[in-house]
Amino acid sequence: MSRISLTTDNQYDQNFAYVSEGDAIRLVFNRDDSSHDETFYLKLNSFGGDPSHLFTGIDPDQPITVHFAAGDTEPQVVTIQTADDTQREASSSYASFSLIPAEGSDLTFDVFGTIQDHIALGIEDDDTANITVSIANPHGTMATAIVDEGTDLTFSFTRTDGGSGEVSFELRPADYDFAKASAEQYFGYDPDHPLTVHFADGETGTQTLTLHALDDYSTTGPGAFAWTLVPIAGVTGFSGLEDRPNANPQTDGSLALLVDFQNNDQPTVGMERFYAASTGDHFYTSNADEAAALKAAGSGYSYEGTGFQAMEAGQEGADAVFRFYSATTGDHFFTASTAERDMLMSANSGYQFEGTGFHAATADGEGLTEVYRFYSADTGDHFYTSDVGEKAAIEANIPSYHYEGVAFYVPEHAVIA
């Protein structure tokens, strides 16, 4: 049995030899028996894909042949040239070559001092990123960029290569269905109008892209999913986000980053509105049993749909709106004012206190809208609406209703729990 010993001038560690991309690795083969012809092959292995793009002039279907003639004591040298992809990658690339004796040969291979029949090559990326990425993100984590719904997440891109040649790339959701659907639903992403950054030849400086997180008016959201920066031309890599574990440079030069859509909606309570023509009373309730009874025949009330959205009890900023009823006029009256409540309860007002009708805010805030209050001296009815158009129509067409100002504030949109 003949032994073939492999050495190299390149750096190596056990069964691994290392080379920078674009450089060559020099493999030197010696044998301990020169009495006869000996042939073997180096075959590039294709584990999980074709690695031939890592090299110049290597065909995985055509092994490299190494031949020693009888009496030949000189070493055989094989030089393998690695390719330079000009793109900064996440880590070194790896490739494996099998050492295969020719038919009829009886060989043992000593690779860098270890008996084995393969060579492992580590190809170290030596490219420098020419786009530095930063995020204007006040409360992101190390792992994920967080954006509140209704706000912006801005990416800044600075070109660092001096401006030679055109550079362009695109920000798009990761290439899987959930990311694509979430990007369109929660960020308004339109694949027909890509989010693209372009630096002209000679142009340096900083450019930005902004993702706007839409208000979804729901208490649920997609959570975190990946967006990618995808090179189009001239990009040698992205830097600046390596300290984020989920900012992953890919082998194609792209960069993946998790963005978490932070949902901040609170569920709302629909207030159903009723009208009694006999008394002129407008009534509002979120109680399903009460609403069902009023919708039934003979109640004297007609259903007018959802009057406005109230807040849930316990929600931040939610105050009690107190409910009163006058048996004399048939009027239902609602107020968030404790002073007004106490006055009606202590005076001979003719109103009976019925507890808390619903919850609303006594001060304006983000996502809230006004509920306007009217009073008709003719019928004794109090009327409430959040519809600006309806308010204007009443003021213009029903002079018997006197506008009394803003009663309280409620959610501007219905929020699905």
Secondary structure, DSSP 8 states (H G I E B T S, - for coil): -EEEEEEESS-EETTEEEEETTSEEEEEEEES--SS-EEEEEEE--SSS-GGGGBSS--TTS-EEEEE-TT--S-EEEEEEB----S--SS-EEEEEEEEE-TT--EEEEETTEE-SEEEEEEE-----SEEEEEE-TT--SS-EEEETTSEEEEEEEE-S-S-S-EEEEEEE-SSHHHHHHHHHHH---TTS-EEEEE-TT--EEEEEEEE-----BS---EEEEEEEEEEES---EES-TTSTT-EE-TTS-EEEEEEEE-----EEEEEEEEETTTTEEEEE--HHHHHHHHSTTSS-EEEEEEEEEE-TTSTT-EEEEEEE-TTT--EEEE--HHHHHHHHHTT-S-EEEEEEEEEBSS--TTEEEEEEEEETTTTEEEEE--HHHHHHHHHH-TTEEEEEEEEEEESS--B-
